[in-house]
Amino acid sequence: MDDSNIDTFEEMEKFLEGTTQVTLEIGSIDEKYRWIKSVLIRFEYLMLPKKKKGVVLRYLRKLSGYSKAQMSRFI
């Protein structure tokens, strides 16, 4: 998946507000995990304040189709 046009948290929030039903179409689970990992690294997830972590988590959950619990276990 190419989400390189989303570079800021504001763009991520606009994306989340503007879409209703989107899922990530990737061939294998490993590819999905690599994409999630790349987003976490690109936005430096571990260094973010709590509010911005929430935005990143909502974005990942919406595109991956994973639940909140699944995403928490992955991270």
PDB file with one MODEL, atoms N, CA, C and O in Angstrom:
MODEL        1
ATOM      1  N   MET A   1       0.837  -1.184   0.000  1.00  0.00           N
ATOM      2  CA  MET A   1       0.000   0.000   0.000  1.00  0.00           C
ATOM      3  C   MET A   1       0.872   1.233   0.000  1.00  0.00           C
ATOM      4  O   MET A   1       1.883   1.295   0.699  1.00  0.00           O
ATOM      5  N   ASP A   2       0.477   2.206  -0.782  1.00  0.00           N
ATOM      6  CA  ASP A   2       1.235   3.452  -0.851  1.00  0.00           C
ATOM      7  C   ASP A   2       0.455   4.548  -0.135  1.00  0.00           C
ATOM      8  O   ASP A   2      -0.481   5.124  -0.690  1.00  0.00           O
ATOM      9  N   ASP A   3       0.847   4.826   1.092  1.00  0.00           N
ATOM     10  CA  ASP A   3       0.231   5.916   1.843  1.00  0.00           C
ATOM     11  C   ASP A   3       1.249   7.008   2.113  1.00  0.00           C
ATOM     12  O   ASP A   3       1.165   7.715   3.117  1.00  0.00           O
ATOM     13  N   SER A   4       2.212   7.141   1.208  1.00  0.00           N
ATOM     14  CA  SER A   4       3.297   8.100   1.393  1.00  0.00           C
ATOM     15  C   SER A   4       2.818   9.549   1.320  1.00  0.00           C
ATOM     16  O   SER A   4       3.542  10.456   1.730  1.00  0.00           O
ATOM     17  N   ASN A   5       1.606   9.779   0.801  1.00  0.00           N
ATOM     18  CA  ASN A   5       1.095  11.145   0.737  1.00  0.00           C
ATOM     19  C   ASN A   5       0.566  11.629   2.092  1.00  0.00           C
ATOM     20  O   ASN A   5       0.236  12.805   2.241  1.00  0.00           O
ATOM     21  N   ILE A   6       0.483  10.738   3.068  1.00  0.00           N
ATOM     22  CA  ILE A   6       0.065  11.118   4.418  1.00  0.00           C
ATOM     23  C   ILE A   6       1.320  11.260   5.264  1.00  0.00           C
ATOM     24  O   ILE A   6       1.899  10.273   5.718  1.00  0.00           O
ATOM     25  N   ASP A   7       1.732  12.518   5.470  1.00  0.00           N
ATOM     26  CA  ASP A   7       2.985  12.806   6.158  1.00  0.00           C
ATOM     27  C   ASP A   7       2.801  13.457   7.528  1.00  0.00           C
ATOM     28  O   ASP A   7       3.737  13.485   8.326  1.00  0.00           O
ATOM     29  N   THR A   8       1.623  13.972   7.806  1.00  0.00           N
ATOM     30  CA  THR A   8       1.413  14.678   9.066  1.00  0.00           C
ATOM     31  C   THR A   8       0.196  14.104   9.786  1.00  0.00           C
ATOM     32  O   THR A   8      -0.616  13.390   9.197  1.00  0.00           O
ATOM     33  N   PHE A   9       0.089  14.430  11.059  1.00  0.00           N
ATOM     34  CA  PHE A   9      -1.045  13.968  11.841  1.00  0.00           C
ATOM     35  C   PHE A   9      -2.330  14.638  11.376  1.00  0.00           C
ATOM     36  O   PHE A   9      -3.402  14.036  11.445  1.00  0.00           O
ATOM     37  N   GLU A  10      -2.234  15.876  10.903  1.00  0.00           N
ATOM     38  CA  GLU A  10      -3.413  16.582  10.401  1.00  0.00           C
ATOM     39  C   GLU A  10      -3.965  15.875   9.168  1.00  0.00           C
ATOM     40  O   GLU A  10      -5.179  15.715   9.038  1.00  0.00           O
ATOM     41  N   GLU A  11      -3.084  15.451   8.261  1.00  0.00           N
ATOM     42  CA  GLU A  11      -3.520  14.714   7.078  1.00  0.00           C
ATOM     43  C   GLU A  11      -4.143  13.383   7.473  1.00  0.00           C
ATOM     44  O   GLU A  11      -5.123  12.944   6.871  1.00  0.00           O
ATOM     45  N   MET A  12      -3.574  12.747   8.481  1.00  0.00           N
ATOM     46  CA  MET A  12      -4.099  11.478   8.964  1.00  0.00           C
ATOM     47  C   MET A  12      -5.498  11.672   9.537  1.00  0.00           C
ATOM     48  O   MET A  12      -6.391  10.868   9.272  1.00  0.00           O
ATOM     49  N   GLU A  13      -5.699  12.734  10.324  1.00  0.00           N
ATOM     50  CA  GLU A  13      -7.016  13.015  10.892  1.00  0.00           C
ATOM     51  C   GLU A  13      -8.028  13.344   9.806  1.00  0.00           C
ATOM     52  O   GLU A  13      -9.174  12.900   9.880  1.00  0.00           O
ATOM     53  N   LYS A  14      -7.628  14.117   8.793  1.00  0.00           N
ATOM     54  CA  LYS A  14      -8.533  14.427   7.679  1.00  0.00           C
ATOM     55  C   LYS A  14      -8.932  13.157   6.951  1.00  0.00           C
ATOM     56  O   LYS A  14     -10.090  12.996   6.564  1.00  0.00           O
ATOM     57  N   PHE A  15      -7.982  12.256   6.763  1.00  0.00           N
ATOM     58  CA  PHE A  15      -8.280  10.990   6.122  1.00  0.00           C
ATOM     59  C   PHE A  15      -9.298  10.201   6.950  1.00  0.00           C
ATOM     60  O   PHE A  15     -10.253   9.648   6.405  1.00  0.00           O
ATOM     61  N   LEU A  16      -9.092  10.154   8.253  1.00  0.00           N
ATOM     62  CA  LEU A  16      -9.997   9.399   9.116  1.00  0.00           C
ATOM     63  C   LEU A  16     -11.399   9.983   9.130  1.00  0.00           C
ATOM     64  O   LEU A  16     -12.379   9.241   9.205  1.00  0.00           O
ATOM     65  N   GLU A  17     -11.507  11.306   9.060  1.00  0.00           N
ATOM     66  CA  GLU A  17     -12.809  11.957   9.060  1.00  0.00           C
ATOM     67  C   GLU A  17     -13.523  11.804   7.721  1.00  0.00           C
ATOM     68  O   GLU A  17     -14.753  11.801   7.665  1.00  0.00           O
ATOM     69  N   GLY A  18     -12.749  11.676   6.640  1.00  0.00           N
ATOM     70  CA  GLY A  18     -13.335  11.673   5.307  1.00  0.00           C
ATOM     71  C   GLY A  18     -13.689  10.316   4.748  1.00  0.00           C
ATOM     72  O   GLY A  18     -14.271  10.245   3.666  1.00  0.00           O
ATOM     73  N   THR A  19     -13.369   9.249   5.425  1.00  0.00           N
ATOM     74  CA  THR A  19     -13.673   7.925   4.902  1.00  0.00           C
ATOM     75  C   THR A  19     -14.593   7.180   5.847  1.00  0.00           C
ATOM     76  O   THR A  19     -14.578   7.396   7.059  1.00  0.00           O
ATOM     77  N   THR A  20     -15.383   6.313   5.278  1.00  0.00           N
ATOM     78  CA  THR A  20     -16.292   5.550   6.113  1.00  0.00           C
ATOM     79  C   THR A  20     -15.872   4.087   6.217  1.00  0.00           C
ATOM     80  O   THR A  20     -15.769   3.557   7.323  1.00  0.00           O
ATOM     81  N   GLN A  21     -15.628   3.425   5.090  1.00  0.00           N
ATOM     82  CA  GLN A  21     -15.298   2.008   5.133  1.00  0.00           C
ATOM     83  C   GLN A  21     -14.131   1.738   4.196  1.00  0.00           C
ATOM     84  O   GLN A  21     -14.305   1.670   2.980  1.00  0.00           O
ATOM     85  N   VAL A  22     -12.959   1.586   4.761  1.00  0.00           N
ATOM     86  CA  VAL A  22     -11.761   1.305   3.979  1.00  0.00           C
ATOM     87  C   VAL A  22     -11.017   0.181   4.676  1.00  0.00           C
ATOM     88  O   VAL A  22     -10.860   0.181   5.897  1.00  0.00           O
ATOM     89  N   THR A  23     -10.560  -0.779   3.880  1.00  0.00           N
ATOM     90  CA  THR A  23      -9.714  -1.831   4.435  1.00  0.00           C
ATOM     91  C   THR A  23      -8.470  -1.958   3.580  1.00  0.00           C
ATOM     92  O   THR A  23      -8.471  -1.600   2.402  1.00  0.00           O
ATOM     93  N   LEU A  24      -7.439  -2.456   4.167  1.00  0.00           N
ATOM     94  CA  LEU A  24      -6.165  -2.595   3.496  1.00  0.00           C
ATOM     95  C   LEU A  24      -6.166  -3.872   2.672  1.00  0.00           C
ATOM     96  O   LEU A  24      -6.482  -4.943   3.191  1.00  0.00           O
ATOM     97  N   GLU A  25      -5.821  -3.773   1.408  1.00  0.00           N
ATOM     98  CA  GLU A  25      -5.762  -4.934   0.539  1.00  0.00           C
ATOM     99  C   GLU A  25      -4.305  -5.295   0.285  1.00  0.00           C
ATOM    100  O   GLU A  25      -3.650  -4.725  -0.588  1.00  0.00           O
ATOM    101  N   ILE A  26      -3.811  -6.249   1.062  1.00  0.00           N
ATOM    102  CA  ILE A  26      -2.437  -6.712   0.918  1.00  0.00           C
ATOM    103  C   ILE A  26      -2.482  -8.228   0.832  1.00  0.00           C
ATOM    104  O   ILE A  26      -3.310  -8.874   1.475  1.00  0.00           O
ATOM    105  N   GLY A  27      -1.582  -8.789   0.029  1.00  0.00           N
ATOM    106  CA  GLY A  27      -1.592 -10.215  -0.245  1.00  0.00           C
ATOM    107  C   GLY A  27      -1.438 -11.119   0.961  1.00  0.00           C
ATOM    108  O   GLY A  27      -2.137 -12.129   1.050  1.00  0.00           O
ATOM    109  N   SER A  28      -0.561 -10.804   1.886  1.00  0.00           N
ATOM    110  CA  SER A  28      -0.327 -11.716   2.999  1.00  0.00           C
ATOM    111  C   SER A  28      -0.312 -10.956   4.323  1.00  0.00           C
ATOM    112  O   SER A  28      -0.209  -9.730   4.363  1.00  0.00           O
ATOM    113  N   ILE A  29      -0.416 -11.718   5.389  1.00  0.00           N
ATOM    114  CA  ILE A  29      -0.377 -11.133   6.726  1.00  0.00           C
ATOM    115  C   ILE A  29       0.982 -10.508   6.992  1.00  0.00           C
ATOM    116  O   ILE A  29       1.069  -9.461   7.633  1.00  0.00           O
ATOM    117  N   ASP A  30       2.043 -11.140   6.505  1.00  0.00           N
ATOM    118  CA  ASP A  30       3.385 -10.588   6.692  1.00  0.00           C
ATOM    119  C   ASP A  30       3.528  -9.215   6.049  1.00  0.00           C
ATOM    120  O   ASP A  30       4.167  -8.329   6.617  1.00  0.00           O
ATOM    121  N   GLU A  31       2.940  -9.029   4.871  1.00  0.00           N
ATOM    122  CA  GLU A  31       2.993  -7.724   4.209  1.00  0.00           C
ATOM    123  C   GLU A  31       2.234  -6.681   5.021  1.00  0.00           C
ATOM    124  O   GLU A  31       2.667  -5.533   5.131  1.00  0.00           O
ATOM    125  N   LYS A  32       1.101  -7.087   5.586  1.00  0.00           N
ATOM    126  CA  LYS A  32       0.310  -6.164   6.407  1.00  0.00           C
ATOM    127  C   LYS A  32       1.110  -5.757   7.642  1.00  0.00           C
ATOM    128  O   LYS A  32       1.139  -4.582   8.008  1.00  0.00           O
ATOM    129  N   TYR A  33       1.767  -6.742   8.288  1.00  0.00           N
ATOM    130  CA  TYR A  33       2.585  -6.442   9.455  1.00  0.00           C
ATOM    131  C   TYR A  33       3.746  -5.503   9.101  1.00  0.00           C
ATOM    132  O   TYR A  33       4.070  -4.595   9.867  1.00  0.00           O
ATOM    133  N   ARG A  34       4.361  -5.725   7.949  1.00  0.00           N
ATOM    134  CA  ARG A  34       5.460  -4.841   7.524  1.00  0.00           C
ATOM    135  C   ARG A  34       4.959  -3.421   7.300  1.00  0.00           C
ATOM    136  O   ARG A  34       5.637  -2.458   7.658  1.00  0.00           O
ATOM    137  N   TRP A  35       3.768  -3.286   6.708  1.00  0.00           N
ATOM    138  CA  TRP A  35       3.203  -1.957   6.480  1.00  0.00           C
ATOM    139  C   TRP A  35       2.915  -1.270   7.819  1.00  0.00           C
ATOM    140  O   TRP A  35       3.236  -0.093   7.987  1.00  0.00           O
ATOM    141  N   ILE A  36       2.316  -1.987   8.769  1.00  0.00           N
ATOM    142  CA  ILE A  36       2.025  -1.415  10.092  1.00  0.00           C
ATOM    143  C   ILE A  36       3.321  -0.973  10.752  1.00  0.00           C
ATOM    144  O   ILE A  36       3.400   0.126  11.302  1.00  0.00           O
ATOM    145  N   LYS A  37       4.333  -1.824  10.699  1.00  0.00           N
ATOM    146  CA  LYS A  37       5.628  -1.486  11.300  1.00  0.00           C
ATOM    147  C   LYS A  37       6.226  -0.246  10.646  1.00  0.00           C
ATOM    148  O   LYS A  37       6.788   0.605  11.336  1.00  0.00           O
ATOM    149  N   SER A  38       6.111  -0.134   9.324  1.00  0.00           N
ATOM    150  CA  SER A  38       6.683   1.026   8.639  1.00  0.00           C
ATOM    151  C   SER A  38       5.981   2.321   9.043  1.00  0.00           C
ATOM    152  O   SER A  38       6.626   3.363   9.164  1.00  0.00           O
ATOM    153  N   VAL A  39       4.664   2.262   9.253  1.00  0.00           N
ATOM    154  CA  VAL A  39       3.923   3.455   9.692  1.00  0.00           C
ATOM    155  C   VAL A  39       4.355   3.836  11.108  1.00  0.00           C
ATOM    156  O   VAL A  39       4.559   5.016  11.395  1.00  0.00           O
ATOM    157  N   LEU A  40       4.495   2.852  11.992  1.00  0.00           N
ATOM    158  CA  LEU A  40       4.925   3.128  13.365  1.00  0.00           C
ATOM    159  C   LEU A  40       6.306   3.771  13.390  1.00  0.00           C
ATOM    160  O   LEU A  40       6.552   4.692  14.168  1.00  0.00           O
ATOM    161  N   ILE A  41       7.194   3.293  12.551  1.00  0.00           N
ATOM    162  CA  ILE A  41       8.545   3.854  12.487  1.00  0.00           C
ATOM    163  C   ILE A  41       8.530   5.242  11.855  1.00  0.00           C
ATOM    164  O   ILE A  41       9.191   6.156  12.350  1.00  0.00           O
ATOM    165  N   ARG A  42       7.782   5.406  10.766  1.00  0.00           N
ATOM    166  CA  ARG A  42       7.744   6.689  10.054  1.00  0.00           C
ATOM    167  C   ARG A  42       7.241   7.821  10.944  1.00  0.00           C
ATOM    168  O   ARG A  42       7.736   8.945  10.864  1.00  0.00           O
ATOM    169  N   PHE A  43       6.260   7.525  11.790  1.00  0.00           N
ATOM    170  CA  PHE A  43       5.710   8.559  12.678  1.00  0.00           C
ATOM    171  C   PHE A  43       6.329   8.526  14.064  1.00  0.00           C
ATOM    172  O   PHE A  43       5.859   9.228  14.959  1.00  0.00           O
ATOM    173  N   GLU A  44       7.373   7.728  14.264  1.00  0.00           N
ATOM    174  CA  GLU A  44       8.084   7.626  15.538  1.00  0.00           C
ATOM    175  C   GLU A  44       7.098   7.431  16.687  1.00  0.00           C
ATOM    176  O   GLU A  44       7.066   8.211  17.639  1.00  0.00           O
ATOM    177  N   TYR A  45       6.307   6.389  16.577  1.00  0.00           N
ATOM    178  CA  TYR A  45       5.198   6.120  17.488  1.00  0.00           C
ATOM    179  C   TYR A  45       5.606   6.136  18.959  1.00  0.00           C
ATOM    180  O   TYR A  45       4.910   6.726  19.785  1.00  0.00           O
ATOM    181  N   LEU A  46       6.708   5.506  19.291  1.00  0.00           N
ATOM    182  CA  LEU A  46       7.099   5.398  20.700  1.00  0.00           C
ATOM    183  C   LEU A  46       7.414   6.741  21.348  1.00  0.00           C
ATOM    184  O   LEU A  46       7.350   6.860  22.572  1.00  0.00           O
ATOM    185  N   MET A  47       7.751   7.745  20.561  1.00  0.00           N
ATOM    186  CA  MET A  47       8.103   9.061  21.087  1.00  0.00           C
ATOM    187  C   MET A  47       6.923  10.038  21.093  1.00  0.00           C
ATOM    188  O   MET A  47       7.071  11.175  21.540  1.00  0.00           O
ATOM    189  N   LEU A  48       5.767   9.612  20.608  1.00  0.00           N
ATOM    190  CA  LEU A  48       4.621  10.510  20.478  1.00  0.00           C
ATOM    191  C   LEU A  48       3.896  10.712  21.803  1.00  0.00           C
ATOM    192  O   LEU A  48       3.902   9.834  22.666  1.00  0.00           O
ATOM    193  N   PRO A  49       3.262  11.893  21.958  1.00  0.00           N
ATOM    194  CA  PRO A  49       2.375  12.073  23.108  1.00  0.00           C
ATOM    195  C   PRO A  49       1.112  11.216  22.921  1.00  0.00           C
ATOM    196  O   PRO A  49       0.816  10.777  21.810  1.00  0.00           O
ATOM    197  N   LYS A  50       0.396  10.990  23.980  1.00  0.00           N
ATOM    198  CA  LYS A  50      -0.739  10.072  23.988  1.00  0.00           C
ATOM    199  C   LYS A  50      -1.793  10.418  22.934  1.00  0.00           C
ATOM    200  O   LYS A  50      -2.328   9.518  22.286  1.00  0.00           O
ATOM    201  N   LYS A  51      -2.094  11.684  22.755  1.00  0.00           N
ATOM    202  CA  LYS A  51      -3.133  12.096  21.805  1.00  0.00           C
ATOM    203  C   LYS A  51      -2.752  11.717  20.372  1.00  0.00           C
ATOM    204  O   LYS A  51      -3.598  11.239  19.616  1.00  0.00           O
ATOM    205  N   LYS A  52      -1.510  11.922  19.998  1.00  0.00           N
ATOM    206  CA  LYS A  52      -1.067  11.588  18.642  1.00  0.00           C
ATOM    207  C   LYS A  52      -0.952  10.082  18.449  1.00  0.00           C
ATOM    208  O   LYS A  52      -1.167   9.578  17.347  1.00  0.00           O
ATOM    209  N   LYS A  53      -0.616   9.363  19.511  1.00  0.00           N
ATOM    210  CA  LYS A  53      -0.607   7.898  19.419  1.00  0.00           C
ATOM    211  C   LYS A  53      -2.005   7.390  19.079  1.00  0.00           C
ATOM    212  O   LYS A  53      -2.165   6.445  18.307  1.00  0.00           O
ATOM    213  N   GLY A  54      -3.007   8.029  19.664  1.00  0.00           N
ATOM    214  CA  GLY A  54      -4.388   7.640  19.388  1.00  0.00           C
ATOM    215  C   GLY A  54      -4.759   7.828  17.928  1.00  0.00           C
ATOM    216  O   GLY A  54      -5.468   7.001  17.354  1.00  0.00           O
ATOM    217  N   VAL A  55      -4.284   8.916  17.321  1.00  0.00           N
ATOM    218  CA  VAL A  55      -4.554   9.175  15.913  1.00  0.00           C
ATOM    219  C   VAL A  55      -3.903   8.085  15.059  1.00  0.00           C
ATOM    220  O   VAL A  55      -4.532   7.550  14.146  1.00  0.00           O
ATOM    221  N   VAL A  56      -2.655   7.762  15.355  1.00  0.00           N
ATOM    222  CA  VAL A  56      -1.949   6.733  14.592  1.00  0.00           C
ATOM    223  C   VAL A  56      -2.649   5.387  14.745  1.00  0.00           C
ATOM    224  O   VAL A  56      -2.805   4.651  13.771  1.00  0.00           O
ATOM    225  N   LEU A  57      -3.067   5.067  15.958  1.00  0.00           N
ATOM    226  CA  LEU A  57      -3.761   3.798  16.179  1.00  0.00           C
ATOM    227  C   LEU A  57      -5.080   3.729  15.418  1.00  0.00           C
ATOM    228  O   LEU A  57      -5.402   2.695  14.832  1.00  0.00           O
ATOM    229  N   ARG A  58      -5.844   4.814  15.419  1.00  0.00           N
ATOM    230  CA  ARG A  58      -7.108   4.835  14.662  1.00  0.00           C
ATOM    231  C   ARG A  58      -6.855   4.641  13.179  1.00  0.00           C
ATOM    232  O   ARG A  58      -7.590   3.916  12.509  1.00  0.00           O
ATOM    233  N   TYR A  59      -5.819   5.287  12.665  1.00  0.00           N
ATOM    234  CA  TYR A  59      -5.450   5.169  11.260  1.00  0.00           C
ATOM    235  C   TYR A  59      -5.090   3.716  10.920  1.00  0.00           C
ATOM    236  O   TYR A  59      -5.584   3.161   9.939  1.00  0.00           O
ATOM    237  N   LEU A  60      -4.237   3.118  11.729  1.00  0.00           N
ATOM    238  CA  LEU A  60      -3.816   1.737  11.489  1.00  0.00           C
ATOM    239  C   LEU A  60      -4.994   0.775  11.597  1.00  0.00           C
ATOM    240  O   LEU A  60      -5.122  -0.149  10.794  1.00  0.00           O
ATOM    241  N   ARG A  61      -5.850   0.991  12.585  1.00  0.00           N
ATOM    242  CA  ARG A  61      -6.997   0.111  12.757  1.00  0.00           C
ATOM    243  C   ARG A  61      -7.960   0.211  11.586  1.00  0.00           C
ATOM    244  O   ARG A  61      -8.495  -0.800  11.130  1.00  0.00           O
ATOM    245  N   LYS A  62      -8.180   1.410  11.103  1.00  0.00           N
ATOM    246  CA  LYS A  62      -9.121   1.607  10.006  1.00  0.00           C
ATOM    247  C   LYS A  62      -8.622   0.921   8.730  1.00  0.00           C
ATOM    248  O   LYS A  62      -9.391   0.259   8.033  1.00  0.00           O
ATOM    249  N   LEU A  63      -7.343   1.084   8.435  1.00  0.00           N
ATOM    250  CA  LEU A  63      -6.819   0.524   7.191  1.00  0.00           C
ATOM    251  C   LEU A  63      -6.526  -0.970   7.275  1.00  0.00           C
ATOM    252  O   LEU A  63      -6.636  -1.679   6.275  1.00  0.00           O
ATOM    253  N   SER A  64      -6.159  -1.446   8.443  1.00  0.00           N
ATOM    254  CA  SER A  64      -5.804  -2.861   8.553  1.00  0.00           C
ATOM    255  C   SER A  64      -7.012  -3.741   8.839  1.00  0.00           C
ATOM    256  O   SER A  64      -7.017  -4.925   8.503  1.00  0.00           O
ATOM    257  N   GLY A  65      -8.033  -3.164   9.460  1.00  0.00           N
ATOM    258  CA  GLY A  65      -9.194  -3.955   9.825  1.00  0.00           C
ATOM    259  C   GLY A  65      -9.038  -4.673  11.153  1.00  0.00           C
ATOM    260  O   GLY A  65      -9.912  -5.448  11.542  1.00  0.00           O
ATOM    261  N   TYR A  66      -7.940  -4.430  11.852  1.00  0.00           N
ATOM    262  CA  TYR A  66      -7.708  -5.063  13.152  1.00  0.00           C
ATOM    263  C   TYR A  66      -8.465  -4.332  14.254  1.00  0.00           C
ATOM    264  O   TYR A  66      -8.742  -3.137  14.151  1.00  0.00           O
ATOM    265  N   SER A  67      -8.791  -5.066  15.299  1.00  0.00           N
ATOM    266  CA  SER A  67      -9.457  -4.460  16.444  1.00  0.00           C
ATOM    267  C   SER A  67      -8.436  -3.717  17.304  1.00  0.00           C
ATOM    268  O   SER A  67      -7.227  -3.807  17.089  1.00  0.00           O
ATOM    269  N   LYS A  68      -8.958  -2.986  18.279  1.00  0.00           N
ATOM    270  CA  LYS A  68      -8.091  -2.245  19.197  1.00  0.00           C
ATOM    271  C   LYS A  68      -7.187  -3.199  19.972  1.00  0.00           C
ATOM    272  O   LYS A  68      -6.003  -2.918  20.155  1.00  0.00           O
ATOM    273  N   ALA A  69      -7.733  -4.317  20.426  1.00  0.00           N
ATOM    274  CA  ALA A  69      -6.946  -5.292  21.183  1.00  0.00           C
ATOM    275  C   ALA A  69      -5.865  -5.933  20.314  1.00  0.00           C
ATOM    276  O   ALA A  69      -4.732  -6.111  20.762  1.00  0.00           O
ATOM    277  N   GLN A  70      -6.208  -6.275  19.083  1.00  0.00           N
ATOM    278  CA  GLN A  70      -5.219  -6.871  18.179  1.00  0.00           C
ATOM    279  C   GLN A  70      -4.076  -5.906  17.917  1.00  0.00           C
ATOM    280  O   GLN A  70      -2.908  -6.294  17.919  1.00  0.00           O
ATOM    281  N   MET A  71      -4.423  -4.641  17.692  1.00  0.00           N
ATOM    282  CA  MET A  71      -3.388  -3.650  17.395  1.00  0.00           C
ATOM    283  C   MET A  71      -2.507  -3.418  18.614  1.00  0.00           C
ATOM    284  O   MET A  71      -1.295  -3.255  18.472  1.00  0.00           O
ATOM    285  N   SER A  72      -3.087  -3.399  19.803  1.00  0.00           N
ATOM    286  CA  SER A  72      -2.307  -3.219  21.028  1.00  0.00           C
ATOM    287  C   SER A  72      -1.331  -4.381  21.213  1.00  0.00           C
ATOM    288  O   SER A  72      -0.182  -4.166  21.597  1.00  0.00           O
ATOM    289  N   ARG A  73      -1.772  -5.598  20.945  1.00  0.00           N
ATOM    290  CA  ARG A  73      -0.882  -6.753  21.075  1.00  0.00           C
ATOM    291  C   ARG A  73       0.235  -6.676  20.055  1.00  0.00           C
ATOM    292  O   ARG A  73       1.373  -7.029  20.364  1.00  0.00           O
ATOM    293  N   PHE A  74      -0.061  -6.223  18.843  1.00  0.00           N
ATOM    294  CA  PHE A  74       0.966  -6.129  17.812  1.00  0.00           C
ATOM    295  C   PHE A  74       2.041  -5.119  18.185  1.00  0.00           C
ATOM    296  O   PHE A  74       3.233  -5.382  18.025  1.00  0.00           O
ATOM    297  N   ILE A  75       1.612  -3.961  18.683  1.00  0.00           N
ATOM    298  CA  ILE A  75       2.564  -2.913  19.040  1.00  0.00           C
ATOM    299  C   ILE A  75       3.335  -3.326  20.265  1.00  0.00           C
ATOM    300  O   ILE A  75       4.194  -2.580  20.735  1.00  0.00           O
TER     301      ILE A  75
ENDMDL
END
